[in-house]
Amino acid sequence: MPTWLCSVTQTLNRLASIDDIKIAVLGIGNELNGDDGIGVNIVSRLNKLDPEHELLEEYKSILILAAGLAPENFTGQLRRFHPDLVIMIDAADLGCAPGCVQWLPWEQTVGMSASTHTLPLSIIAQYLVTEIGCEVYILAIQAQANDFSLELSAPVENAACEVARALGALLFTRV
C-alpha cells in the first residue's frame, strides 16, 4: 500500500469516532495547464465513481468540489457544510518523480508556491481550521509539466487513476 494511502487511511480511522463525520474534497488547479489540473481531474473521477450520488446528497456526508483556480471562492460553501476533514488535491513541486503522491498536513505547505491559484493553500487551510474547526490535509501530486495542454502527462494520469480509485474506495465505503 502506498505511503500516502496509509496516511489517508490512518487519518480517516482516527476520525471514525466522530458521529456523522463530514468530509469535503476540493480539486484544485488549472485544467488548461496540463498536470496543474490534476486536482480537478481527480474530483471529476470521484464524482463518476460514486455509485450512490443521491445517497451522499441525502445524507450530505461527503462534499466533492472542483475548486479550480480559486479555492477561496468555496469557503462559504465549506462553512455551510461544516466538514470535519477537508482534503485539498493539487499539483505541487515535491522534488520527486512525476506522479509521486504525498499526504501533507496543511502546516507543511506554508511557504510552498501557489503557482496558479490566487492564494496559497496554507492561508485557505488556516482560515478553514480557524473558522470551522476542521482538519485540513493536502493530497499533493508531483507535476511533470504545467505548460498549456488539456492533457495530463502519462505519469500524472496514472497517479490520477490510482488516487481516484483508492480515495473513492475509502470515502464511499464509509458512508
Secondary structure by P-SEA (a helix, b strand, c coil): ccaaaaaaaaaaaaaccccbbbbbbbbbccccccccaaaaaaaaaaaaacccaaaaaacccbbbbccccccccaaaaaaaacccbbbbbbbccccccccbbbbbccccccccccccccccaaaaaaaaaaaccbbbbbbbbbbccccccccccaaaaaaaaaaaaaaaaaaaaac
